[in-house]
Amino acid sequence: MKQFFIRNKPALRDVSIISGVFILASVLLYGYYAFFTAEGMTTVFRNWDGPGYLVVAKTFYDVEHISRINPFLFLAPSHYAFQFPFYPVFIRLFSFIGYANSMIFVSNLFALLFSITLYFLVKTVNPKANALMVAILSIFYTPRWFIVSHVGSTEPQVLFFVALFMLFFLQKKFFLSALFAALSQLTKPQGIVFFIGIAVYYGIQLVTRKKSIPTIIREFSPYLLIPVALIAVFTLYYFRFGNFFIFLENEAFPTMQLPPLKVLVSNEIYYKLMEIFSGWMELIVFNYILYFIPILILFEKKFFFFGIVALMYFIPVLTFVQTDMARFILPIMPFIFVGSADILSQKSVYRGLLLCIPMVFLFAVGYINHNIAPFPFQ
């Protein structure tokens, strides 16, 4: 045991630093709301999509129960099929501290676990990079991530599972890699897109004969857990809503539209007219660039599996027509940090980003203050 701690002392020290920075950031953000605002933490609890996940955590898709407690009369019970079950399960698991408190605790727990896992992922992929600094920066960046990791959202859980999926793939532990990819599917609908990327990668391996057919079958077959997980969710919906395909039949926001990049010339979002010079359009361009360049770096460094999976997720995002692009693209953020590790390890870069953290906090407060559900629900 003593040799274990001696051998792993640097990693244990770094994990302690990451945890300390994360806890300090959370205390500062929540301390502002708890002690310096009239509403207290209620504003944080009411941030979308947290209240929806609280409804699912309390009802687990029971239609009659939803109808009794649903605080949003403009949402039919079937709307909650958009909230996949794994995050609400964890909210319910810790509900002894109160459902709203549990929601925030679960988000923070998985966000911290993601940064710690990213640390080990970067050390595995790129030993020369400053894994500690990359992990610390992952607490605050992107700014939209800092927000969703501190309110009710599935992204912290998804990013943790995706990082583990990547780490175990590198270690050639394909079943564990597939298991965590499947857990991401139980958490968020977009998990199936990762399966498409994995299938494309192994399809290329088959066509180019880079690997033998038995090897491809052995490595790829565990990832069938991903569509199995999706079928399991739809089966749950069949027993709860009476409709296996209710998720696909729900009337969603007009998110995916052709041609790609239509969002940049659209003057209507969610059936509402938008000013052509709205500033958020430029932010969407910067988000595309921010994510696309690290994907190209993954290919340049011959991390073809990571590059293909990330690219297969990135391409459909180009067809999204909605304002919160910075959030919808978050599931591939672990790939982006891996691709950007060398850049983020440069002193001028990480020092500059550290100095910009106050801007992240101010942006978070401003966004959280305005992104609230119309009715309180705890």
C-alpha positions in Angstrom: 0.0 0.0 0.0 2.8 2.4 0.9 4.5 1.7 -2.5 1.2 2.4 -4.3 0.9 5.9 -2.7 4.6 6.7 -3.3 4.3 5.6 -7.0 1.1 7.6 -7.5 1.9 10.6 -5.3 2.1 13.1 -8.3 -1.2 11.9 -9.6 -2.9 12.1 -6.2 -1.5 15.6 -5.7 -2.8 16.7 -9.0 -6.2 15.2 -8.4 -6.3 17.1 -5.1 -5.5 20.3 -6.8 -8.2 19.8 -9.5 -10.7 19.0 -6.8 -9.7 22.0 -4.7 -10.0 24.4 -7.7 -13.4 22.9 -8.6 -14.8 23.2 -5.1 -13.5 26.7 -4.8 -15.2 27.7 -8.1 -18.5 26.2 -7.0 -18.4 27.8 -3.6 -17.8 31.2 -5.2 -20.6 30.8 -7.7 -23.2 29.4 -5.3 -22.0 31.7 -2.5 -23.0 34.7 -4.7 -26.5 33.4 -5.1 -26.9 32.2 -1.5 -25.7 35.3 0.2 -26.0 38.2 -2.2 -29.3 37.7 -4.0 -32.9 37.8 -2.7 -33.8 34.6 -4.5 -30.9 32.6 -3.2 -30.3 29.3 -4.9 -33.8 29.3 -6.3 -32.4 31.0 -9.4 -29.9 28.2 -9.9 -32.6 25.5 -9.3 -34.9 27.1 -11.9 -32.4 27.1 -14.8 -33.4 25.1 -17.8 -33.4 22.1 -18.2 -33.1 21.4 -14.5 -36.8 21.6 -13.6 -37.7 19.1 -16.3 -35.3 16.6 -14.9 -36.7 17.2 -11.4 -40.2 16.2 -12.8 -38.7 13.0 -14.2 -36.8 12.2 -11.0 -40.0 12.6 -8.9 -42.3 10.7 -11.3 -40.1 8.4 -13.4 -42.4 9.1 -16.4 -45.6 8.1 -14.6 -48.1 10.1 -16.7 -50.7 10.6 -13.9 -48.0 11.7 -11.5 -46.6 14.1 -14.0 -50.0 15.6 -14.6 -50.4 16.2 -10.9 -47.1 18.0 -10.3 -46.2 19.4 -13.7 -45.4 23.1 -13.1 -45.4 23.8 -16.9 -48.9 23.5 -18.2 -47.7 24.3 -21.7 -45.8 21.0 -21.7 -47.6 17.7 -22.2 -46.5 14.7 -20.1 -45.1 13.2 -23.3 -42.6 16.1 -23.5 -40.6 14.6 -20.7 -39.6 11.8 -23.0 -36.9 14.2 -24.1 -35.3 13.9 -20.6 -33.5 10.5 -20.7 -33.6 8.6 -17.5 -30.0 8.1 -16.1 -29.5 11.7 -14.8 -32.9 11.7 -13.0 -32.0 8.3 -11.5 -29.0 9.8 -9.8 -31.1 12.8 -8.7 -33.5 10.4 -7.1 -30.7 8.4 -5.5 -29.5 11.5 -3.6 -32.9 13.0 -3.0 -32.6 12.6 0.7 -30.9 16.0 0.7 -33.8 17.4 -1.3 -34.5 17.0 -5.0 -33.2 20.4 -6.0 -30.1 20.1 -3.9 -29.5 16.6 -5.2 -29.8 17.9 -8.8 -27.0 20.4 -8.2 -24.9 17.9 -6.3 -25.1 15.3 -9.1 -24.1 17.9 -11.7 -21.1 19.0 -9.7 -20.1 15.4 -8.8 -20.0 14.3 -12.4 -18.4 17.6 -13.6 -15.5 17.1 -11.1 -15.2 13.4 -12.1 -15.0 14.5 -15.8 -12.1 16.9 -15.1 -10.3 14.2 -13.1 -10.8 11.6 -15.9 -9.7 14.1 -18.5 -6.5 14.5 -16.5 -5.7 10.8 -16.8 -6.9 10.8 -20.4 -4.5 13.5 -21.4 -1.6 11.9 -19.5 -2.3 8.7 -21.5 -2.7 10.3 -24.9 0.0 13.0 -24.6 2.5 12.5 -21.7 4.3 15.7 -22.7 1.3 17.9 -22.3 0.5 19.7 -19.0 -2.4 17.4 -18.0 -2.9 19.2 -14.7 -3.4 22.6 -16.4 -5.7 21.1 -19.1 -7.9 19.6 -16.4 -8.0 22.8 -14.4 -9.0 24.7 -17.6 -11.7 22.1 -18.2 -13.5 23.3 -15.1 -14.1 26.8 -16.6 -14.0 26.3 -20.4 -16.0 26.6 -22.4 -17.9 29.3 -20.5 -21.2 27.6 -21.5 -19.8 24.4 -20.0 -19.1 26.1 -16.8 -22.8 27.1 -16.6 -24.3 23.7 -17.4 -21.9 21.9 -15.0 -23.3 24.0 -12.2 -27.1 23.8 -12.9 -29.4 21.0 -13.6 -28.2 19.3 -16.8 -27.1 16.0 -18.3 -23.8 17.3 -19.8 -21.6 16.6 -16.8 -22.7 13.0 -16.7 -22.3 12.6 -20.4 -18.8 14.1 -20.6 -17.6 11.9 -17.7 -18.9 8.8 -19.5 -17.4 9.9 -22.9 -14.0 10.6 -21.3 -14.1 7.1 -19.8 -15.2 5.6 -23.1 -12.1 7.2 -24.7 -9.7 6.2 -21.9 -10.7 2.6 -21.9 -10.5 2.5 -25.7 -6.9 3.6 -25.5 -6.3 0.8 -23.0 -7.9 -1.7 -25.4 -10.6 -2.5 -22.8 -13.3 -2.5 -25.4 -16.1 -3.8 -23.2 -15.6 -1.2 -20.5 -15.3 1.5 -23.2 -18.6 0.3 -24.8 -20.2 0.1 -21.4 -19.6 3.8 -20.6 -20.6 4.8 -24.1 -23.9 3.0 -23.5 -24.3 4.8 -20.2 -23.9 8.1 -22.1 -26.8 6.9 -24.3 -28.9 6.3 -21.3 -28.2 9.9 -20.3 -28.7 11.8 -23.5 -30.3 11.1 -26.9 -27.2 12.0 -28.9 -25.4 9.0 -27.6 -26.4 7.1 -30.7 -24.3 9.5 -32.8 -21.2 8.2 -31.1 -22.2 4.7 -32.2 -22.4 6.0 -35.8 -18.9 7.4 -35.5 -17.6 4.1 -34.1 -19.3 2.1 -36.9 -17.8 4.4 -39.5 -14.3 4.0 -38.0 -14.5 0.2 -38.0 -16.1 0.2 -41.5 -13.1 2.1 -42.8 -10.8 -0.4 -41.0 -12.7 -3.2 -42.8 -12.5 -1.6 -46.2 -8.8 -0.7 -45.9 -8.1 -4.1 -44.3 -6.0 -2.3 -41.6 -7.4 -4.9 -39.2 -8.6 -8.5 -39.7 -12.3 -9.3 -39.7 -12.1 -11.3 -36.4 -10.3 -8.4 -34.7 -12.9 -5.9 -36.0 -15.7 -8.1 -34.7 -14.1 -8.6 -31.4 -13.5 -4.8 -30.9 -16.7 -3.5 -32.4 -19.3 -5.9 -31.1 -19.3 -4.6 -27.5 -20.3 -1.2 -28.8 -23.7 -2.7 -29.8 -24.5 -1.9 -26.2 -25.2 1.6 -27.4 -28.2 0.9 -29.6 -29.3 -1.7 -27.0 -29.3 1.1 -24.4 -31.4 3.3 -26.7 -33.9 0.4 -27.3 -34.1 0.0 -23.5 -35.0 3.7 -23.1 -37.7 3.4 -25.8 -39.0 0.2 -24.1 -39.3 2.1 -20.9 -41.3 4.7 -22.7 -43.6 2.0 -24.2 -44.5 0.9 -20.7 -44.9 4.5 -19.3 -46.4 6.3 -22.3 -47.8 3.4 -24.3 -45.7 4.4 -27.3 -42.3 2.9 -28.2 -41.6 5.7 -30.6 -42.9 8.6 -28.5 -39.5 10.3 -28.5 -39.3 10.3 -32.3 -42.9 11.5 -32.6 -42.7 14.4 -30.1 -42.9 17.8 -31.6 -39.4 19.2 -31.0 -37.8 22.5 -31.7 -37.0 22.9 -35.5 -33.4 22.0 -34.7 -32.1 20.2 -37.8 -32.6 21.8 -41.1 -30.8 21.6 -44.4 -28.6 22.9 -45.9 -25.8 22.9 -43.3 -25.0 26.3 -41.7 -28.5 27.6 -42.4 -28.5 29.0 -38.9 -26.0 31.7 -40.0 -28.5 33.1 -42.6 -31.7 32.3 -40.8 -34.0 35.2 -39.7 -36.3 32.9 -37.7 -35.6 30.7 -34.7 -38.3 28.8 -32.8 -40.8 30.5 -35.1 -39.7 33.9 -33.9 -38.1 36.6 -36.0 -34.4 37.3 -35.3 -32.5 40.4 -36.2 -30.0 39.6 -39.0 -27.2 41.3 -37.1 -27.8 39.4 -33.8 -24.4 38.9 -32.0 -25.0 35.3 -31.2 -24.5 34.4 -34.9 -20.9 35.3 -34.7 -20.6 33.3 -31.5 -21.8 30.3 -33.4 -19.1 30.8 -36.0 -16.5 30.9 -33.3 -17.9 27.7 -31.7 -17.6 25.9 -35.0 -14.0 27.0 -35.4 -13.2 26.2 -31.7 -14.3 22.6 -32.1 -13.3 22.0 -35.7 -9.6 22.8 -35.5 -8.9 20.3 -32.6 -10.7 17.6 -34.6 -8.3 18.3 -37.5 -5.4 18.1 -35.0 -6.6 14.6 -33.9 -6.3 13.4 -37.5 -2.9 15.1 -37.9 -1.7 13.2 -34.8 -3.1 10.0 -36.2 -5.8 9.6 -33.5 -8.1 8.4 -36.2 -10.7 6.8 -33.9 -11.1 9.9 -31.9 -11.1 12.1 -34.9 -13.7 10.1 -36.8 -16.1 9.8 -33.8 -15.8 13.5 -33.0 -16.3 14.5 -36.7 -19.4 12.3 -37.0 -20.9 14.2 -34.1 -19.7 17.6 -35.4 -21.2 17.3 -38.9 -24.9 17.0 -37.9 -24.4 20.0 -35.6 -23.8 22.1 -38.7 -27.5 21.5 -39.5 -28.8 22.8 -36.2 -30.9 26.0 -36.4 -31.1 27.3 -32.8 -29.4 29.7 -30.5 -27.7 27.5 -27.9 -25.2 25.9 -30.2 -22.5 26.2 -27.5 -24.4 23.7 -25.4 -25.5 21.2 -28.1 -21.9 20.7 -29.2 -20.6 20.0 -25.7 -20.6 16.1 -25.8 -17.5 16.1 -27.9 -15.6 18.5 -25.6 -13.4 15.7 -24.3 -12.1 15.1 -27.8 -11.5 18.8 -28.2 -9.4 19.0 -25.0 -7.3 16.0 -26.1 -6.7 17.6 -29.5 -5.9 21.0 -27.9 -3.7 19.6 -25.1 -0.4 20.9 -26.6 -1.9 24.4 -27.2 -3.4 24.6 -23.8 -0.1 23.5 -22.2 1.7 26.6 -23.5 2.3 29.1 -20.7 1.1 32.1 -22.7 -2.2 30.3 -23.5 -3.1 28.8 -20.1 -2.0 32.0 -18.2 -4.2 34.1 -20.5 -7.1 31.7 -20.0 -6.6 31.7 -16.2 -6.6 35.5 -16.2 -9.9 35.4 -18.2 -11.8 33.3 -15.5 -13.5 36.4 -14.0 -15.1 37.0 -17.3 -16.4 33.4 -17.2 -17.9 34.0 -13.8 -19.6 37.2 -14.9 -21.0 35.5 -18.0 -22.2 32.6 -15.9 -24.1 34.9 -13.5 -25.7 36.9 -16.4 -26.8 33.7 -18.2 -28.1 31.9 -15.1 -30.1 35.0 -14.1 -32.0 35.0 -17.4 -32.2 31.3 -18.3 -34.8 30.5 -15.7 -38.0 28.5 -16.0 -41.2 30.6 -15.7 -42.3 28.8 -12.5 -40.3 27.7 -9.4 -40.1 24.0 -8.9 -38.1 22.2 -6.2 
